[in-house]
Amino acid sequence: MTTTSLVLDVPPARPEQSASAMRDKLRFHTDAWDLAMDLANGIEEIIVIDTRRHDHYLAGHIPGAISLPHVEMTAERLASLDRSRIYISYCDGIGCNGSTWGAFKLASAGLKVKELLGGLDFWKRDGHPVATGPSAGSLRDHTLTSCGC
């Protein structure tokens, strides 16, 4: 009996192709740990956008995030955003495409954007704090625990 590899049925890319593809992936996405580190360190270039309905934002959001539901992202509203900033869009998690819609609309308006992998679900799984109510809150100078990766 010949055993064939399902993993190797399609050969891997050349190393330079893999490096290019992984770099592109990092250009489009960020994860909860990297975002938390930047927020704790006060990186000013980043603006976190909660793309869910405002009532979901009030119930719990990433500290420092602003509420801008993707369904309310009009050309007029997006025109007022600072083009020098990098916007990080998020929603509930991988079962929701609100962050993808938000990232699409932000980018279509000429803004630089990354999507948060796993959204608020992965944020909470990593043990990061959540702010509630209308105040954005802040993660500045917050001590983070190890992400384990």
C-alpha positions in Angstrom: 0.0 0.0 0.0 1.4 3.4 -1.0 0.7 6.2 1.4 0.5 9.6 -0.1 0.5 12.9 1.7 -2.6 15.0 1.6 -0.6 18.0 2.9 2.0 17.6 0.1 -0.6 16.7 -2.7 -0.2 20.4 -3.7 3.5 21.2 -3.3 4.4 24.2 -1.0 5.3 27.5 -2.5 8.9 28.6 -3.0 10.2 30.4 0.2 10.1 33.8 -1.5 6.5 33.2 -2.5 5.5 32.2 1.0 7.3 35.2 2.5 5.5 37.5 0.1 2.1 36.0 0.8 2.6 36.1 4.6 3.7 39.8 4.4 0.6 40.5 2.4 -1.5 38.8 5.0 0.1 40.9 7.7 -0.6 44.1 5.6 -4.3 43.3 5.7 -4.8 41.9 9.3 -3.6 42.3 12.8 -4.2 40.2 15.9 -5.5 41.1 19.4 -2.0 40.9 21.1 -0.3 43.3 18.6 -3.2 45.7 18.8 -3.3 45.6 22.6 0.5 46.2 22.7 0.1 49.2 20.5 -2.9 50.6 22.4 -1.0 50.1 25.8 2.0 51.8 24.3 -0.1 54.8 23.1 0.7 54.4 19.4 -1.1 57.5 18.1 -1.3 56.4 14.4 -3.9 53.8 15.1 -7.7 54.3 15.4 -9.8 51.3 16.4 -13.2 51.2 14.8 -16.0 49.1 16.3 -18.2 48.3 13.2 -21.1 46.8 15.2 -24.3 48.4 16.1 -24.0 51.1 18.8 -25.9 49.1 21.4 -23.3 46.3 21.1 -20.5 48.9 21.5 -22.2 50.1 24.7 -22.4 46.6 26.0 -18.6 46.0 25.6 -15.9 47.2 23.3 -12.1 47.4 22.9 -10.8 50.2 25.1 -10.1 53.3 23.0 -12.3 52.1 20.1 -14.9 54.5 18.6 -18.3 53.3 17.5 -18.8 53.6 13.7 -21.2 50.8 12.6 -20.4 49.7 9.0 -24.1 50.3 8.0 -23.6 54.0 8.9 -20.4 54.4 7.0 -21.4 57.0 4.4 -19.1 58.9 2.1 -19.9 62.1 4.0 -19.1 60.5 7.4 -15.9 58.8 6.2 -14.7 62.0 4.6 -14.2 63.6 8.0 -11.8 60.9 9.2 -8.0 61.6 9.4 -6.3 60.2 6.4 -2.9 60.1 8.2 -4.2 57.4 10.6 -4.4 53.6 10.3 -7.8 52.3 11.0 -8.3 48.9 12.7 -11.9 47.5 12.1 -13.4 44.8 14.2 -16.8 43.2 14.9 -17.9 40.3 17.1 -15.6 37.6 15.6 -15.0 35.2 12.8 -18.7 34.5 12.3 -19.4 38.1 11.6 -18.3 40.1 8.5 -19.1 43.5 9.9 -15.3 44.2 10.2 -14.8 43.1 6.6 -17.5 45.5 5.5 -16.1 48.2 7.6 -12.6 47.7 6.3 -13.9 47.6 2.7 -15.8 50.9 3.2 -12.9 52.6 4.9 -10.4 51.5 2.2 -12.9 52.4 -0.6 -13.0 55.9 1.0 -9.2 56.1 0.6 -8.3 55.3 4.2 -5.6 52.9 5.3 -7.1 49.9 7.2 -6.4 46.6 8.8 -8.9 44.1 10.0 -8.6 42.6 13.5 -8.5 38.8 13.3 -11.2 37.2 15.5 -12.7 40.5 16.5 -14.0 41.1 20.0 -14.2 37.3 20.6 -10.5 36.7 20.2 -9.7 40.0 22.1 -11.6 38.5 25.1 -10.0 35.0 24.6 -6.6 36.7 24.9 -7.7 38.1 28.3 -7.7 41.8 27.3 -10.1 44.1 29.1 -13.3 45.4 27.7 -14.8 48.9 28.2 -18.5 49.4 28.6 -20.8 52.4 28.1 -20.4 55.4 26.0 -16.8 56.2 27.0 -14.2 54.9 24.7 -11.9 54.1 27.6 -8.2 53.5 27.2 -5.6 50.8 27.3 -2.7 53.2 27.7 -0.1 52.1 30.2 -2.1 48.9 30.8 0.1 45.9 31.8 -0.4 43.0 29.5 0.1 39.3 30.2 2.0 37.1 27.7 0.1 36.1 24.6 1.9 32.7 24.5 3.0 32.8 20.8 
